[in-house]
Amino acid sequence: MSQRLRGISDAEATGPVKDLFDASNRVLGRTANLLRILAHSPRLARWFLPFVAAVRQPRAGAVSDVRLRNLAVLKTSTLNGCRY
């Protein structure tokens, strides 16, 4: 049996978590499910957002081809048994 954390919804987000979600929406265009889960620990989530932006967003410094990044996301999801 594995432990599962429910992601924090937009309606539940307050204070620093709401600010983090707003920043994610500005930078990435959405709030990723992993960020919603990491938001249970806002200090960790604040570290994670710039990292993801730098890896995935060309305007934030990503230099890899978008097709290669998408392939990496799909392969990682497949290996981890993601259903969506």
Contacts in CASP RR format, 6 or more apart in sequence:
PFRMAT RR
TARGET T0000
AUTHOR 0000-0000-0000
METHOD contacts of the structure
MODEL  1
MSQRLRGISDAEATGPVKDLFDASNRVLGRTANLLRILAHSPRLARWFLP
FVAAVRQPRAGAVSDVRLRNLAVLKTSTLNGCRY
5 37 0 8 1.000
5 40 0 8 1.000
6 37 0 8 1.000
7 33 0 8 1.000
7 36 0 8 1.000
7 37 0 8 1.000
7 39 0 8 1.000
7 40 0 8 1.000
8 17 0 8 1.000
8 36 0 8 1.000
8 37 0 8 1.000
8 39 0 8 1.000
8 40 0 8 1.000
9 36 0 8 1.000
10 21 0 8 1.000
10 31 0 8 1.000
13 20 0 8 1.000
13 21 0 8 1.000
13 39 0 8 1.000
16 42 0 8 1.000
16 46 0 8 1.000
17 39 0 8 1.000
17 42 0 8 1.000
17 45 0 8 1.000
20 35 0 8 1.000
20 39 0 8 1.000
20 42 0 8 1.000
20 45 0 8 1.000
20 46 0 8 1.000
20 49 0 8 1.000
21 31 0 8 1.000
21 35 0 8 1.000
21 36 0 8 1.000
21 39 0 8 1.000
23 49 0 8 1.000
24 30 0 8 1.000
24 31 0 8 1.000
24 32 0 8 1.000
24 35 0 8 1.000
24 49 0 8 1.000
25 31 0 8 1.000
27 49 0 8 1.000
27 53 0 8 1.000
27 57 0 8 1.000
27 60 0 8 1.000
28 49 0 8 1.000
28 52 0 8 1.000
28 53 0 8 1.000
28 56 0 8 1.000
28 57 0 8 1.000
32 52 0 8 1.000
34 48 0 8 1.000
35 45 0 8 1.000
35 48 0 8 1.000
35 49 0 8 1.000
35 52 0 8 1.000
38 44 0 8 1.000
38 45 0 8 1.000
38 48 0 8 1.000
39 45 0 8 1.000
50 60 0 8 1.000
53 60 0 8 1.000
54 60 0 8 1.000
54 61 0 8 1.000
54 62 0 8 1.000
55 62 0 8 1.000
55 64 0 8 1.000
55 69 0 8 1.000
56 62 0 8 1.000
56 69 0 8 1.000
58 66 0 8 1.000
62 69 0 8 1.000
END
